[in-house]
């Protein structure tokens, strides 16, 4: 079951898209990945979910968990 608090930054034909997990199609389009990441952080909110950043190839390249959220992928110590 998708976690709708998670937000993904994905490559699109126009540049970069931001979408909530489980949605079809981009929530918003951005010219640069940096702009998409900034918007994705505001959409995710400060205390919920995770920002999942995909590379040009579509593969996950980074994850950014909100400070107040439980980290589903904690660092290994």
PDB file of N, CA, C and O in Angstrom:
ATOM      1  N   UNK A   1       0.845  -1.174   0.000  1.00  0.00           N
ATOM      2  CA  UNK A   1       0.000   0.000   0.000  1.00  0.00           C
ATOM      3  C   UNK A   1       0.896   1.245   0.000  1.00  0.00           C
ATOM      4  O   UNK A   1       1.790   1.360   0.838  1.00  0.00           O
ATOM      5  N   UNK A   2       0.665   2.172  -0.928  1.00  0.00           N
ATOM      6  CA  UNK A   2       1.507   3.359  -0.998  1.00  0.00           C
ATOM      7  C   UNK A   2       1.322   4.262   0.221  1.00  0.00           C
ATOM      8  O   UNK A   2       0.228   4.358   0.779  1.00  0.00           O
ATOM      9  N   UNK A   3       2.386   4.906   0.615  1.00  0.00           N
ATOM     10  CA  UNK A   3       2.333   5.887   1.694  1.00  0.00           C
ATOM     11  C   UNK A   3       2.147   7.254   1.044  1.00  0.00           C
ATOM     12  O   UNK A   3       3.088   7.787   0.456  1.00  0.00           O
ATOM     13  N   UNK A   4       0.970   7.821   1.137  1.00  0.00           N
ATOM     14  CA  UNK A   4       0.670   9.093   0.465  1.00  0.00           C
ATOM     15  C   UNK A   4       1.420  10.278   1.067  1.00  0.00           C
ATOM     16  O   UNK A   4       1.364  11.380   0.520  1.00  0.00           O
ATOM     17  N   UNK A   5       2.120  10.072   2.184  1.00  0.00           N
ATOM     18  CA  UNK A   5       2.961  11.136   2.738  1.00  0.00           C
ATOM     19  C   UNK A   5       4.299  11.205   2.014  1.00  0.00           C
ATOM     20  O   UNK A   5       5.007  12.207   2.116  1.00  0.00           O
ATOM     21  N   UNK A   6       4.649  10.151   1.285  1.00  0.00           N
ATOM     22  CA  UNK A   6       5.905  10.139   0.542  1.00  0.00           C
ATOM     23  C   UNK A   6       5.740  10.908  -0.757  1.00  0.00           C
ATOM     24  O   UNK A   6       4.706  10.821  -1.419  1.00  0.00           O
ATOM     25  N   UNK A   7       6.770  11.660  -1.111  1.00  0.00           N
ATOM     26  CA  UNK A   7       6.763  12.478  -2.323  1.00  0.00           C
ATOM     27  C   UNK A   7       7.963  12.066  -3.170  1.00  0.00           C
ATOM     28  O   UNK A   7       9.066  11.904  -2.648  1.00  0.00           O
ATOM     29  N   UNK A   8       7.751  11.897  -4.476  1.00  0.00           N
ATOM     30  CA  UNK A   8       8.808  11.475  -5.389  1.00  0.00           C
ATOM     31  C   UNK A   8       9.147  12.594  -6.362  1.00  0.00           C
ATOM     32  O   UNK A   8       8.259  13.281  -6.867  1.00  0.00           O
ATOM     33  N   UNK A   9      10.440  12.773  -6.623  1.00  0.00           N
ATOM     34  CA  UNK A   9      10.940  13.662  -7.670  1.00  0.00           C
ATOM     35  C   UNK A   9      11.393  12.751  -8.798  1.00  0.00           C
ATOM     36  O   UNK A   9      12.306  11.943  -8.628  1.00  0.00           O
ATOM     37  N   UNK A  10      10.745  12.887  -9.957  1.00  0.00           N
ATOM     38  CA  UNK A  10      10.983  11.961 -11.067  1.00  0.00           C
ATOM     39  C   UNK A  10      11.271  12.720 -12.369  1.00  0.00           C
ATOM     40  O   UNK A  10      10.810  13.847 -12.549  1.00  0.00           O
ATOM     41  N   UNK A  11      12.029  12.098 -13.267  1.00  0.00           N
ATOM     42  CA  UNK A  11      12.271  12.740 -14.565  1.00  0.00           C
ATOM     43  C   UNK A  11      11.008  12.687 -15.417  1.00  0.00           C
ATOM     44  O   UNK A  11      10.268  11.704 -15.387  1.00  0.00           O
ATOM     45  N   UNK A  12      10.769  13.761 -16.181  1.00  0.00           N
ATOM     46  CA  UNK A  12       9.637  13.823 -17.109  1.00  0.00           C
ATOM     47  C   UNK A  12      10.154  14.320 -18.463  1.00  0.00           C
ATOM     48  O   UNK A  12      11.324  14.676 -18.597  1.00  0.00           O
ATOM     49  N   UNK A  13       9.280  14.340 -19.448  1.00  0.00           N
ATOM     50  CA  UNK A  13       9.668  14.859 -20.766  1.00  0.00           C
ATOM     51  C   UNK A  13       9.989  16.350 -20.708  1.00  0.00           C
ATOM     52  O   UNK A  13      10.802  16.845 -21.489  1.00  0.00           O
ATOM     53  N   UNK A  14       9.346  17.066 -19.777  1.00  0.00           N
ATOM     54  CA  UNK A  14       9.538  18.513 -19.659  1.00  0.00           C
ATOM     55  C   UNK A  14      10.671  18.898 -18.710  1.00  0.00           C
ATOM     56  O   UNK A  14      11.064  20.064 -18.665  1.00  0.00           O
ATOM     57  N   UNK A  15      11.197  17.948 -17.958  1.00  0.00           N
ATOM     58  CA  UNK A  15      12.251  18.243 -16.991  1.00  0.00           C
ATOM     59  C   UNK A  15      12.123  17.329 -15.787  1.00  0.00           C
ATOM     60  O   UNK A  15      12.557  16.177 -15.827  1.00  0.00           O
ATOM     61  N   UNK A  16      11.518  17.847 -14.693  1.00  0.00           N
ATOM     62  CA  UNK A  16      11.368  17.087 -13.465  1.00  0.00           C
ATOM     63  C   UNK A  16       9.964  17.259 -12.914  1.00  0.00           C
ATOM     64  O   UNK A  16       9.412  18.359 -12.922  1.00  0.00           O
ATOM     65  N   UNK A  17       9.391  16.166 -12.437  1.00  0.00           N
ATOM     66  CA  UNK A  17       8.054  16.200 -11.869  1.00  0.00           C
ATOM     67  C   UNK A  17       8.081  15.830 -10.396  1.00  0.00           C
ATOM     68  O   UNK A  17       8.978  15.129  -9.928  1.00  0.00           O
ATOM     69  N   UNK A  18       7.079  16.317  -9.677  1.00  0.00           N
ATOM     70  CA  UNK A  18       6.914  15.992  -8.267  1.00  0.00           C
ATOM     71  C   UNK A  18       5.556  15.332  -8.126  1.00  0.00           C
ATOM     72  O   UNK A  18       4.555  15.852  -8.619  1.00  0.00           O
ATOM     73  N   UNK A  19       5.514  14.175  -7.448  1.00  0.00           N
ATOM     74  CA  UNK A  19       4.235  13.470  -7.283  1.00  0.00           C
ATOM     75  C   UNK A  19       4.177  12.776  -5.934  1.00  0.00           C
ATOM     76  O   UNK A  19       5.201  12.367  -5.387  1.00  0.00           O
ATOM     77  N   UNK A  20       2.986  12.650  -5.413  1.00  0.00           N
ATOM     78  CA  UNK A  20       2.776  11.872  -4.195  1.00  0.00           C
ATOM     79  C   UNK A  20       2.803  10.399  -4.566  1.00  0.00           C
ATOM     80  O   UNK A  20       2.394  10.021  -5.664  1.00  0.00           O
ATOM     81  N   UNK A  21       3.281   9.580  -3.659  1.00  0.00           N
ATOM     82  CA  UNK A  21       3.350   8.142  -3.898  1.00  0.00           C
ATOM     83  C   UNK A  21       1.949   7.597  -4.168  1.00  0.00           C
ATOM     84  O   UNK A  21       1.000   7.928  -3.457  1.00  0.00           O
ATOM     85  N   UNK A  22       1.828   6.772  -5.187  1.00  0.00           N
ATOM     86  CA  UNK A  22       0.563   6.154  -5.537  1.00  0.00           C
ATOM     87  C   UNK A  22      -0.271   6.944  -6.531  1.00  0.00           C
ATOM     88  O   UNK A  22      -1.300   6.450  -6.992  1.00  0.00           O
ATOM     89  N   UNK A  23       0.145   8.164  -6.876  1.00  0.00           N
ATOM     90  CA  UNK A  23      -0.582   8.981  -7.852  1.00  0.00           C
ATOM     91  C   UNK A  23      -0.075   8.679  -9.252  1.00  0.00           C
ATOM     92  O   UNK A  23       1.074   8.277  -9.436  1.00  0.00           O
ATOM     93  N   UNK A  24      -0.932   8.876 -10.223  1.00  0.00           N
ATOM     94  CA  UNK A  24      -0.518   8.743 -11.616  1.00  0.00           C
ATOM     95  C   UNK A  24      -0.286  10.141 -12.172  1.00  0.00           C
ATOM     96  O   UNK A  24      -1.113  11.034 -11.988  1.00  0.00           O
ATOM     97  N   UNK A  25       0.818  10.323 -12.839  1.00  0.00           N
ATOM     98  CA  UNK A  25       1.140  11.625 -13.414  1.00  0.00           C
ATOM     99  C   UNK A  25       1.787  12.553 -12.406  1.00  0.00           C
ATOM    100  O   UNK A  25       1.660  12.370 -11.195  1.00  0.00           O
ATOM    101  N   UNK A  26       2.474  13.543 -12.921  1.00  0.00           N
ATOM    102  CA  UNK A  26       3.201  14.482 -12.061  1.00  0.00           C
ATOM    103  C   UNK A  26       2.246  15.473 -11.410  1.00  0.00           C
ATOM    104  O   UNK A  26       1.273  15.909 -12.026  1.00  0.00           O
ATOM    105  N   UNK A  27       2.529  15.823 -10.172  1.00  0.00           N
ATOM    106  CA  UNK A  27       1.768  16.809  -9.416  1.00  0.00           C
ATOM    107  C   UNK A  27       2.131  18.205  -9.901  1.00  0.00           C
ATOM    108  O   UNK A  27       1.282  19.093  -9.963  1.00  0.00           O
ATOM    109  N   UNK A  28       3.398  18.387 -10.242  1.00  0.00           N
ATOM    110  CA  UNK A  28       3.877  19.654 -10.778  1.00  0.00           C
ATOM    111  C   UNK A  28       5.117  19.385 -11.629  1.00  0.00           C
ATOM    112  O   UNK A  28       5.819  18.394 -11.428  1.00  0.00           O
ATOM    113  N   UNK A  29       5.373  20.272 -12.569  1.00  0.00           N
ATOM    114  CA  UNK A  29       6.551  20.158 -13.440  1.00  0.00           C
ATOM    115  C   UNK A  29       7.531  21.276 -13.130  1.00  0.00           C
ATOM    116  O   UNK A  29       7.131  22.402 -12.833  1.00  0.00           O
ATOM    117  N   UNK A  30       8.831  20.953 -13.202  1.00  0.00           N
ATOM    118  CA  UNK A  30       9.879  21.923 -12.907  1.00  0.00           C
ATOM    119  C   UNK A  30      10.988  21.780 -13.929  1.00  0.00           C
ATOM    120  O   UNK A  30      11.236  20.691 -14.445  1.00  0.00           O
ATOM    121  N   UNK A  31      11.654  22.890 -14.218  1.00  0.00           N
ATOM    122  CA  UNK A  31      12.729  22.881 -15.204  1.00  0.00           C
ATOM    123  C   UNK A  31      13.968  22.175 -14.697  1.00  0.00           C
ATOM    124  O   UNK A  31      14.646  21.487 -15.460  1.00  0.00           O
ATOM    125  N   UNK A  32      14.278  22.338 -13.394  1.00  0.00           N
ATOM    126  CA  UNK A  32      15.481  21.714 -12.846  1.00  0.00           C
ATOM    127  C   UNK A  32      15.123  20.750 -11.718  1.00  0.00           C
ATOM    128  O   UNK A  32      14.075  20.872 -11.084  1.00  0.00           O
ATOM    129  N   UNK A  33      16.009  19.799 -11.486  1.00  0.00           N
ATOM    130  CA  UNK A  33      15.794  18.856 -10.398  1.00  0.00           C
ATOM    131  C   UNK A  33      15.850  19.579  -9.051  1.00  0.00           C
ATOM    132  O   UNK A  33      15.106  19.238  -8.131  1.00  0.00           O
ATOM    133  N   UNK A  34      16.723  20.567  -8.936  1.00  0.00           N
ATOM    134  CA  UNK A  34      16.842  21.336  -7.698  1.00  0.00           C
ATOM    135  C   UNK A  34      15.515  22.004  -7.343  1.00  0.00           C
ATOM    136  O   UNK A  34      15.088  21.959  -6.189  1.00  0.00           O
ATOM    137  N   UNK A  35      14.858  22.627  -8.333  1.00  0.00           N
ATOM    138  CA  UNK A  35      13.560  23.264  -8.085  1.00  0.00           C
ATOM    139  C   UNK A  35      12.520  22.227  -7.666  1.00  0.00           C
ATOM    140  O   UNK A  35      11.704  22.478  -6.778  1.00  0.00           O
ATOM    141  N   UNK A  36      12.555  21.066  -8.308  1.00  0.00           N
ATOM    142  CA  UNK A  36      11.602  20.001  -7.979  1.00  0.00           C
ATOM    143  C   UNK A  36      11.829  19.491  -6.547  1.00  0.00           C
ATOM    144  O   UNK A  36      10.867  19.216  -5.830  1.00  0.00           O
ATOM    145  N   UNK A  37      13.080  19.365  -6.135  1.00  0.00           N
ATOM    146  CA  UNK A  37      13.392  18.903  -4.783  1.00  0.00           C
ATOM    147  C   UNK A  37      12.897  19.914  -3.759  1.00  0.00           C
ATOM    148  O   UNK A  37      12.311  19.529  -2.747  1.00  0.00           O
ATOM    149  N   UNK A  38      13.122  21.196  -4.005  1.00  0.00           N
ATOM    150  CA  UNK A  38      12.666  22.233  -3.077  1.00  0.00           C
ATOM    151  C   UNK A  38      11.146  22.191  -2.938  1.00  0.00           C
ATOM    152  O   UNK A  38      10.621  22.256  -1.827  1.00  0.00           O
ATOM    153  N   UNK A  39      10.439  22.082  -4.064  1.00  0.00           N
ATOM    154  CA  UNK A  39       8.981  22.006  -4.011  1.00  0.00           C
ATOM    155  C   UNK A  39       8.532  20.713  -3.319  1.00  0.00           C
ATOM    156  O   UNK A  39       7.572  20.724  -2.549  1.00  0.00           O
ATOM    157  N   UNK A  40       9.212  19.623  -3.588  1.00  0.00           N
ATOM    158  CA  UNK A  40       8.875  18.343  -2.967  1.00  0.00           C
ATOM    159  C   UNK A  40       8.988  18.389  -1.451  1.00  0.00           C
ATOM    160  O   UNK A  40       8.176  17.788  -0.747  1.00  0.00           O
ATOM    161  N   UNK A  41       9.984  19.095  -0.950  1.00  0.00           N
ATOM    162  CA  UNK A  41      10.142  19.231   0.508  1.00  0.00           C
ATOM    163  C   UNK A  41       8.977  20.005   1.118  1.00  0.00           C
ATOM    164  O   UNK A  41       8.513  19.668   2.207  1.00  0.00           O
ATOM    165  N   UNK A  42       8.503  21.032   0.430  1.00  0.00           N
ATOM    166  CA  UNK A  42       7.362  21.787   0.965  1.00  0.00           C
ATOM    167  C   UNK A  42       6.080  20.966   0.876  1.00  0.00           C
ATOM    168  O   UNK A  42       5.231  21.045   1.764  1.00  0.00           O
ATOM    169  N   UNK A  43       5.935  20.184  -0.178  1.00  0.00           N
ATOM    170  CA  UNK A  43       4.747  19.339  -0.334  1.00  0.00           C
ATOM    171  C   UNK A  43       4.720  18.227   0.702  1.00  0.00           C
ATOM    172  O   UNK A  43       3.658  17.886   1.223  1.00  0.00           O
ATOM    173  N   UNK A  44       5.871  17.664   0.999  1.00  0.00           N
ATOM    174  CA  UNK A  44       5.980  16.599   1.995  1.00  0.00           C
ATOM    175  C   UNK A  44       5.638  17.115   3.375  1.00  0.00           C
ATOM    176  O   UNK A  44       4.998  16.409   4.154  1.00  0.00           O
ATOM    177  N   UNK A  45       6.046  18.322   3.696  1.00  0.00           N
ATOM    178  CA  UNK A  45       5.805  18.887   5.020  1.00  0.00           C
ATOM    179  C   UNK A  45       6.941  18.572   5.978  1.00  0.00           C
ATOM    180  O   UNK A  45       7.786  17.727   5.684  1.00  0.00           O
ATOM    181  N   UNK A  46       6.967  19.251   7.132  1.00  0.00           N
ATOM    182  CA  UNK A  46       8.092  19.112   8.048  1.00  0.00           C
ATOM    183  C   UNK A  46       8.071  17.855   8.910  1.00  0.00           C
ATOM    184  O   UNK A  46       9.114  17.459   9.431  1.00  0.00           O
ATOM    185  N   UNK A  47       6.925  17.223   9.073  1.00  0.00           N
ATOM    186  CA  UNK A  47       6.830  16.114  10.032  1.00  0.00           C
ATOM    187  C   UNK A  47       6.272  14.822   9.451  1.00  0.00           C
ATOM    188  O   UNK A  47       5.890  13.919  10.195  1.00  0.00           O
ATOM    189  N   UNK A  48       6.223  14.731   8.131  1.00  0.00           N
ATOM    190  CA  UNK A  48       5.615  13.541   7.548  1.00  0.00           C
ATOM    191  C   UNK A  48       6.448  13.023   6.390  1.00  0.00           C
ATOM    192  O   UNK A  48       7.054  13.790   5.641  1.00  0.00           O
ATOM    193  N   UNK A  49       6.462  11.745   6.265  1.00  0.00           N
ATOM    194  CA  UNK A  49       6.943  11.073   5.072  1.00  0.00           C
ATOM    195  C   UNK A  49       8.383  11.265   4.678  1.00  0.00           C
ATOM    196  O   UNK A  49       9.234  11.691   5.459  1.00  0.00           O
ATOM    197  N   UNK A  50       8.613  10.930   3.431  1.00  0.00           N
ATOM    198  CA  UNK A  50       9.957  10.868   2.887  1.00  0.00           C
ATOM    199  C   UNK A  50       9.949  11.456   1.483  1.00  0.00           C
ATOM    200  O   UNK A  50       8.990  11.271   0.734  1.00  0.00           O
ATOM    201  N   UNK A  51      11.010  12.158   1.129  1.00  0.00           N
ATOM    202  CA  UNK A  51      11.204  12.652  -0.217  1.00  0.00           C
ATOM    203  C   UNK A  51      12.116  11.659  -0.921  1.00  0.00           C
ATOM    204  O   UNK A  51      13.245  11.435  -0.484  1.00  0.00           O
ATOM    205  N   UNK A  52      11.637  11.065  -2.002  1.00  0.00           N
ATOM    206  CA  UNK A  52      12.401  10.055  -2.747  1.00  0.00           C
ATOM    207  C   UNK A  52      12.833  10.715  -4.058  1.00  0.00           C
ATOM    208  O   UNK A  52      11.997  11.107  -4.872  1.00  0.00           O
ATOM    209  N   UNK A  53      14.141  10.831  -4.250  1.00  0.00           N
ATOM    210  CA  UNK A  53      14.692  11.529  -5.413  1.00  0.00           C
ATOM    211  C   UNK A  53      15.216  10.508  -6.412  1.00  0.00           C
ATOM    212  O   UNK A  53      16.090   9.703  -6.089  1.00  0.00           O
ATOM    213  N   UNK A  54      14.681  10.546  -7.622  1.00  0.00           N
ATOM    214  CA  UNK A  54      15.070   9.635  -8.692  1.00  0.00           C
ATOM    215  C   UNK A  54      16.056  10.341  -9.620  1.00  0.00           C
ATOM    216  O   UNK A  54      16.007  11.562  -9.768  1.00  0.00           O
ATOM    217  N   UNK A  55      16.945   9.578 -10.240  1.00  0.00           N
ATOM    218  CA  UNK A  55      17.880  10.113 -11.221  1.00  0.00           C
ATOM    219  C   UNK A  55      17.252  10.111 -12.605  1.00  0.00           C
ATOM    220  O   UNK A  55      16.111   9.679 -12.772  1.00  0.00           O
ATOM    221  N   UNK A  56      17.993  10.592 -13.599  1.00  0.00           N
ATOM    222  CA  UNK A  56      17.508  10.622 -14.993  1.00  0.00           C
ATOM    223  C   UNK A  56      17.097   9.231 -15.485  1.00  0.00           C
ATOM    224  O   UNK A  56      16.206   9.104 -16.325  1.00  0.00           O
ATOM    225  N   UNK A  57      17.751   8.191 -14.957  1.00  0.00           N
ATOM    226  CA  UNK A  57      17.440   6.830 -15.381  1.00  0.00           C
ATOM    227  C   UNK A  57      16.209   6.266 -14.669  1.00  0.00           C
ATOM    228  O   UNK A  57      15.801   5.137 -14.944  1.00  0.00           O
ATOM    229  N   UNK A  58      15.614   7.043 -13.757  1.00  0.00           N
ATOM    230  CA  UNK A  58      14.418   6.603 -13.046  1.00  0.00           C
ATOM    231  C   UNK A  58      14.706   5.854 -11.753  1.00  0.00           C
ATOM    232  O   UNK A  58      13.794   5.608 -10.964  1.00  0.00           O
ATOM    233  N   UNK A  59      15.958   5.489 -11.528  1.00  0.00           N
ATOM    234  CA  UNK A  59      16.315   4.759 -10.304  1.00  0.00           C
ATOM    235  C   UNK A  59      16.440   5.715  -9.132  1.00  0.00           C
ATOM    236  O   UNK A  59      16.813   6.875  -9.308  1.00  0.00           O
ATOM    237  N   UNK A  60      16.133   5.235  -7.943  1.00  0.00           N
ATOM    238  CA  UNK A  60      16.235   6.049  -6.741  1.00  0.00           C
ATOM    239  C   UNK A  60      17.707   6.371  -6.487  1.00  0.00           C
ATOM    240  O   UNK A  60      18.545   5.470  -6.444  1.00  0.00           O
ATOM    241  N   UNK A  61      18.016   7.651  -6.319  1.00  0.00           N
ATOM    242  CA  UNK A  61      19.400   8.042  -6.055  1.00  0.00           C
ATOM    243  C   UNK A  61      19.577   8.617  -4.658  1.00  0.00           C
ATOM    244  O   UNK A  61      20.699   8.666  -4.154  1.00  0.00           O
ATOM    245  N   UNK A  62      18.479   9.058  -4.012  1.00  0.00           N
ATOM    246  CA  UNK A  62      18.575   9.605  -2.651  1.00  0.00           C
ATOM    247  C   UNK A  62      17.207   9.593  -1.987  1.00  0.00           C
ATOM    248  O   UNK A  62      16.171   9.587  -2.652  1.00  0.00           O
ATOM    249  N   UNK A  63      17.232   9.590  -0.656  1.00  0.00           N
ATOM    250  CA  UNK A  63      16.011   9.690   0.149  1.00  0.00           C
ATOM    251  C   UNK A  63      16.247  10.749   1.217  1.00  0.00           C
ATOM    252  O   UNK A  63      17.343  10.870   1.766  1.00  0.00           O
ATOM    253  N   UNK A  64      15.201  11.511   1.498  1.00  0.00           N
ATOM    254  CA  UNK A  64      15.285  12.557   2.507  1.00  0.00           C
ATOM    255  C   UNK A  64      14.052  12.431   3.403  1.00  0.00           C
ATOM    256  O   UNK A  64      12.939  12.755   2.988  1.00  0.00           O
ATOM    257  N   UNK A  65      14.260  11.955   4.637  1.00  0.00           N
ATOM    258  CA  UNK A  65      13.164  11.762   5.574  1.00  0.00           C
ATOM    259  C   UNK A  65      12.925  13.050   6.350  1.00  0.00           C
ATOM    260  O   UNK A  65      13.874  13.704   6.782  1.00  0.00           O
ATOM    261  N   UNK A  66      11.655  13.416   6.529  1.00  0.00           N
ATOM    262  CA  UNK A  66      11.295  14.606   7.301  1.00  0.00           C
ATOM    263  C   UNK A  66      11.834  14.472   8.720  1.00  0.00           C
ATOM    264  O   UNK A  66      11.815  13.376   9.279  1.00  0.00           O
ATOM    265  N   UNK A  67      12.317  15.569   9.317  1.00  0.00           N
ATOM    266  CA  UNK A  67      12.909  15.506  10.660  1.00  0.00           C
ATOM    267  C   UNK A  67      11.984  14.902  11.722  1.00  0.00           C
ATOM    268  O   UNK A  67      12.460  14.216  12.626  1.00  0.00           O
ATOM    269  N   UNK A  68      10.688  15.142  11.630  1.00  0.00           N
ATOM    270  CA  UNK A  68       9.768  14.631  12.640  1.00  0.00           C
ATOM    271  C   UNK A  68       9.179  13.270  12.317  1.00  0.00           C
ATOM    272  O   UNK A  68       8.373  12.750  13.090  1.00  0.00           O
ATOM    273  N   UNK A  69       9.564  12.682  11.192  1.00  0.00           N
ATOM    274  CA  UNK A  69       9.007  11.395  10.768  1.00  0.00           C
ATOM    275  C   UNK A  69       9.914  10.244  11.178  1.00  0.00           C
ATOM    276  O   UNK A  69      11.115  10.424  11.382  1.00  0.00           O
ATOM    277  N   UNK A  70       9.326   9.066  11.295  1.00  0.00           N
ATOM    278  CA  UNK A  70      10.100   7.852  11.563  1.00  0.00           C
ATOM    279  C   UNK A  70      10.812   7.455  10.280  1.00  0.00           C
ATOM    280  O   UNK A  70      10.171   7.329   9.236  1.00  0.00           O
ATOM    281  N   UNK A  71      12.109   7.258  10.335  1.00  0.00           N
ATOM    282  CA  UNK A  71      12.910   6.929   9.159  1.00  0.00           C
ATOM    283  C   UNK A  71      12.721   5.471   8.799  1.00  0.00           C
ATOM    284  O   UNK A  71      13.127   4.604   9.572  1.00  0.00           O
ATOM    285  N   UNK A  72      12.107   5.154   7.633  1.00  0.00           N
ATOM    286  CA  UNK A  72      11.921   3.773   7.244  1.00  0.00           C
ATOM    287  C   UNK A  72      13.221   3.090   6.796  1.00  0.00           C
ATOM    288  O   UNK A  72      13.264   1.865   6.676  1.00  0.00           O
ATOM    289  N   UNK A  73      14.260   3.862   6.552  1.00  0.00           N
ATOM    290  CA  UNK A  73      15.550   3.336   6.115  1.00  0.00           C
ATOM    291  C   UNK A  73      16.658   3.965   6.959  1.00  0.00           C
ATOM    292  O   UNK A  73      17.460   4.735   6.430  1.00  0.00           O
ATOM    293  N   UNK A  74      16.725   3.654   8.267  1.00  0.00           N
ATOM    294  CA  UNK A  74      17.736   4.284   9.117  1.00  0.00           C
ATOM    295  C   UNK A  74      19.139   3.850   8.712  1.00  0.00           C
ATOM    296  O   UNK A  74      19.329   2.752   8.189  1.00  0.00           O
ATOM    297  N   UNK A  75      20.142   4.736   8.961  1.00  0.00           N
ATOM    298  CA  UNK A  75      21.513   4.354   8.631  1.00  0.00           C
ATOM    299  C   UNK A  75      21.982   3.167   9.461  1.00  0.00           C
ATOM    300  O   UNK A  75      21.600   3.008  10.620  1.00  0.00           O
ATOM    301  N   UNK A  76      22.793   2.363   8.863  1.00  0.00           N
ATOM    302  CA  UNK A  76      23.341   1.213   9.581  1.00  0.00           C
ATOM    303  C   UNK A  76      24.558   1.651  10.358  1.00  0.00           C
ATOM    304  O   UNK A  76      25.386   2.408   9.852  1.00  0.00           O
ATOM    305  N   UNK A  77      24.668   1.185  11.568  1.00  0.00           N
ATOM    306  CA  UNK A  77      25.775   1.634  12.405  1.00  0.00           C
ATOM    307  C   UNK A  77      26.769   0.620  12.591  1.00  0.00           C
ATOM    308  O   UNK A  77      27.766   0.851  13.276  1.00  0.00           O
TER     309      UNK A  77
END
